[in-house]
């Protein structure tokens, strides 16, 4: 279980998986900093948490901007005095085959998906190392194995896996664990516009016969953020209904 009163920063918490993670942590007594590029979405998530009787603050900014990430971490410290848990969910998806990927799209995807994780971890570790305690959980994607039409996205998410492994080694001296979750297809606003035929094809390839729900991810986040998870670090765990079986 997560110790009551722990403080978490969740990026991308305005919608989708990040929102569910933020609300799930709050339900367990965690004080949650809701960090999102969209300030209105951040406020919505925060209001839902506050209405349940839990504690939360809304913070807006771009994870691809190092100053924004450090400012958010500093605000958390000023508000609650500590930062115990960080969950990096912010990310974007732009699909295209290799020969049609533009430089602009490549840079944007890697800036948000990779630099965003790097900058958030840099901001968090500055405070976690002082207390010699921390749980960092980064969201990658099952796509990092390599999916046709997703070269930019897949490579950015592969970078998240590698960043997590390196951070796990570097941060261990401070009693800070770093783990990675690689979701498969999850029903979120990001995937809502998928053509029916493509959606059904993906479902048919999943051994459990369904796409994931944000709650499927939140349950593992909570487990990795718990006090009892202190001997788990540097791991990448797939949550994909078995879709990756035989591929890794």
C-alpha positions as CSV (number, residue, x, y, z in Angstrom):
1,X,0.0,0.0,0.0
2,X,1.0,3.6,-0.5
3,X,1.6,5.4,2.7
4,X,-1.1,7.9,3.4
5,X,-0.1,11.5,2.7
6,X,2.5,10.8,0.1
7,X,2.8,13.5,-2.6
8,X,2.7,12.7,-6.3
9,X,3.3,14.6,-9.5
10,X,1.4,13.2,-12.6
11,X,2.1,14.6,-16.0
12,X,-0.5,14.3,-18.7
13,X,-3.1,14.1,-16.0
14,X,-5.7,16.2,-17.8
15,X,-7.1,13.2,-19.7
16,X,-6.7,9.5,-20.6
17,X,-4.4,7.3,-18.6
18,X,-2.8,10.2,-16.7
19,X,-6.2,11.4,-15.4
20,X,-7.1,7.9,-14.2
21,X,-3.7,7.6,-12.5
22,X,-4.1,10.9,-10.8
23,X,-7.6,10.0,-9.5
24,X,-6.6,6.5,-8.5
25,X,-3.6,7.8,-6.4
26,X,-5.8,10.4,-4.8
27,X,-8.3,7.7,-3.8
28,X,-5.5,6.0,-1.9
29,X,-4.7,9.2,0.2
30,X,-2.0,10.6,-2.1
31,X,-1.8,14.4,-2.5
32,X,-1.7,14.8,-6.3
33,X,-0.2,17.6,-8.4
34,X,-2.1,17.4,-11.7
35,X,0.3,18.5,-14.4
36,X,-0.9,19.1,-18.0
37,X,-0.3,21.3,-21.0
38,X,-4.1,22.0,-21.1
39,X,-4.8,24.2,-18.0
40,X,-8.6,23.6,-18.3
41,X,-8.2,19.9,-18.4
42,X,-5.8,20.0,-15.4
43,X,-8.4,22.0,-13.5
44,X,-11.2,19.5,-14.4
45,X,-9.2,16.6,-13.1
46,X,-8.3,18.5,-10.0
47,X,-11.9,19.5,-9.3
48,X,-12.9,15.9,-9.6
49,X,-10.3,14.9,-7.1
50,X,-11.2,17.7,-4.7
51,X,-14.9,16.9,-4.9
52,X,-14.0,13.4,-3.6
53,X,-12.4,14.9,-0.5
54,X,-8.8,14.3,-1.5
55,X,-6.1,16.9,-2.0
56,X,-4.9,18.1,-5.4
57,X,-3.5,21.1,-7.2
58,X,-3.6,21.9,-10.9
59,X,-0.4,22.9,-12.6
60,X,-0.1,23.7,-16.3
61,X,3.0,23.7,-18.5
62,X,4.9,21.9,-21.3
63,X,6.9,18.8,-20.3
64,X,9.2,19.6,-23.3
65,X,10.3,22.8,-21.5
66,X,12.8,22.1,-18.8
67,X,12.0,25.3,-16.9
68,X,8.3,24.4,-16.8
69,X,9.1,21.0,-15.2
70,X,11.4,22.4,-12.6
71,X,8.9,25.2,-11.8
72,X,6.1,22.6,-11.3
73,X,8.4,20.5,-9.0
74,X,9.2,23.7,-7.0
75,X,5.5,24.6,-6.6
76,X,4.9,21.1,-5.3
77,X,7.6,21.5,-2.7
78,X,6.3,24.9,-1.7
79,X,2.8,23.5,-1.3
80,X,3.4,20.2,0.4
81,X,7.1,20.2,1.3
82,X,8.0,17.0,-0.4
83,X,7.8,15.0,-3.7
84,X,7.5,11.2,-3.2
85,X,6.0,9.8,-6.4
86,X,6.3,10.9,-10.0
87,X,4.3,9.3,-12.9
88,X,5.2,10.6,-16.4
89,X,2.2,10.0,-18.6
90,X,2.4,13.0,-21.0
91,X,2.8,12.0,-24.6
92,X,1.7,12.5,-28.1
93,X,1.1,10.2,-31.1
94,X,1.5,11.0,-34.7
95,X,1.5,8.0,-37.1
96,X,3.2,7.9,-40.5
97,X,5.4,5.6,-42.5
98,X,9.1,6.3,-42.5
99,X,9.3,8.0,-45.9
100,X,6.5,10.5,-45.0
101,X,7.7,11.5,-41.5
102,X,8.4,15.2,-41.5
103,X,11.3,16.7,-39.5
104,X,8.7,18.8,-37.6
105,X,6.7,15.8,-36.5
106,X,9.8,13.8,-35.6
107,X,11.1,16.6,-33.4
108,X,7.8,17.2,-31.8
109,X,7.2,13.6,-30.8
110,X,10.7,13.1,-29.4
111,X,10.6,16.4,-27.7
112,X,7.4,15.6,-25.7
113,X,7.8,11.8,-25.3
114,X,11.5,11.7,-24.5
115,X,12.7,15.1,-23.4
116,X,9.5,15.4,-21.3
117,X,10.4,12.3,-19.3
118,X,14.0,13.4,-19.0
119,X,13.1,16.9,-17.7
120,X,10.5,15.7,-15.3
121,X,12.9,13.1,-13.8
122,X,15.6,15.8,-13.5
123,X,13.2,18.0,-11.6
124,X,12.0,15.2,-9.3
125,X,15.3,13.7,-8.4
126,X,16.6,17.0,-7.0
127,X,14.0,16.7,-4.2
128,X,13.7,13.0,-3.9
129,X,17.4,12.5,-3.2
130,X,17.2,14.9,-0.2
131,X,14.7,12.6,1.5
132,X,16.3,9.4,0.2
133,X,13.0,8.2,-1.1
134,X,11.1,8.1,-4.4
135,X,9.1,6.2,-6.8
136,X,9.3,7.2,-10.5
137,X,7.0,5.5,-13.1
138,X,7.4,6.3,-16.7
139,X,4.8,5.4,-19.4
140,X,6.3,4.0,-22.5
141,X,4.2,1.9,-25.0
142,X,4.1,-1.6,-26.4
143,X,4.8,0.1,-29.7
144,X,8.4,0.5,-28.7
145,X,8.9,-3.1,-30.0
146,X,8.3,-1.6,-33.5
147,X,5.0,-1.2,-35.3
148,X,4.7,-0.3,-39.0
149,X,3.6,3.3,-39.4
150,X,4.9,4.3,-36.0
151,X,8.6,4.8,-36.5
152,X,8.7,8.2,-34.8
153,X,6.4,7.2,-31.9
154,X,7.9,3.8,-31.4
155,X,11.5,5.1,-31.3
156,X,10.5,7.9,-28.8
157,X,8.9,5.3,-26.5
158,X,11.9,3.0,-26.9
159,X,13.9,5.9,-25.6
160,X,11.7,6.1,-22.5
161,X,12.5,2.5,-21.8
162,X,16.3,3.2,-22.0
163,X,16.0,6.4,-20.0
164,X,14.2,4.5,-17.3
165,X,16.9,1.8,-17.1
166,X,19.7,4.3,-16.8
167,X,17.8,6.4,-14.3
168,X,17.2,3.3,-12.2
169,X,20.9,2.7,-12.0
170,X,21.8,6.3,-11.3
171,X,19.1,7.0,-8.8
172,X,19.4,3.8,-6.8
173,X,22.0,5.4,-4.5
174,X,19.2,7.7,-3.3
175,X,16.7,4.9,-2.6
176,X,14.7,6.0,-5.6
177,X,13.2,3.4,-7.9
178,X,12.5,3.9,-11.6
179,X,10.2,1.6,-13.5
180,X,8.5,1.7,-16.9
181,X,5.0,0.6,-18.0
182,X,4.4,-0.3,-21.7
183,X,0.7,-0.3,-22.4
184,X,-0.8,-1.9,-25.4
185,X,-3.9,-0.5,-27.0
186,X,-5.9,1.5,-24.3
187,X,-9.2,3.1,-24.8
188,X,-8.4,6.9,-24.4
189,X,-9.2,10.1,-26.2
190,X,-5.9,9.6,-28.1
191,X,-7.2,6.3,-29.6
192,X,-10.9,7.3,-29.9
193,X,-10.7,8.4,-33.5
194,X,-9.3,5.1,-34.9
195,X,-11.2,3.7,-37.9
196,X,-13.5,0.8,-37.0
197,X,-11.7,-1.7,-39.2
198,X,-8.3,-0.9,-37.8
199,X,-9.7,-1.1,-34.2
200,X,-11.2,-4.5,-34.8
201,X,-8.0,-5.8,-36.4
202,X,-6.0,-4.8,-33.2
203,X,-8.6,-6.4,-30.9
204,X,-8.4,-9.6,-32.9
205,X,-4.6,-9.8,-32.3
206,X,-4.9,-9.5,-28.5
207,X,-5.0,-12.9,-26.8
208,X,-7.4,-11.6,-24.1
209,X,-9.7,-10.3,-26.8
210,X,-10.2,-6.7,-25.6
211,X,-8.4,-3.4,-25.5
212,X,-7.2,-2.0,-22.2
213,X,-8.8,0.5,-20.0
214,X,-7.0,3.3,-18.1
215,X,-7.7,1.5,-14.8
216,X,-5.6,-1.4,-16.0
217,X,-2.6,0.9,-16.0
218,X,-3.5,2.7,-12.8
219,X,-3.6,-0.5,-10.8
220,X,0.1,-1.2,-11.7
221,X,1.1,2.4,-11.1
222,X,-0.3,2.1,-7.6
223,X,1.6,-1.2,-7.0
224,X,4.9,0.2,-8.2
225,X,4.3,3.4,-6.1
226,X,3.7,1.4,-3.0
227,X,6.1,1.1,0.0
228,X,6.4,-2.6,-0.6
229,X,7.8,-2.1,-4.2
230,X,11.1,-0.8,-3.0
231,X,13.1,-3.7,-4.4
232,X,11.7,-3.4,-8.0
233,X,13.6,-1.0,-10.2
234,X,14.7,-0.8,-13.8
235,X,11.9,-2.9,-15.1
236,X,9.6,-2.5,-18.1
237,X,6.2,-4.2,-17.7
238,X,3.8,-4.8,-20.5
239,X,0.1,-4.3,-20.0
240,X,-1.3,-5.4,-23.3
241,X,-3.6,-8.4,-22.9
242,X,-0.8,-10.6,-24.2
243,X,-0.3,-8.7,-27.5
244,X,3.5,-8.7,-27.0
245,X,3.8,-12.4,-26.5
246,X,6.3,-13.9,-28.9
247,X,7.6,-10.5,-29.8
248,X,9.9,-9.8,-26.7
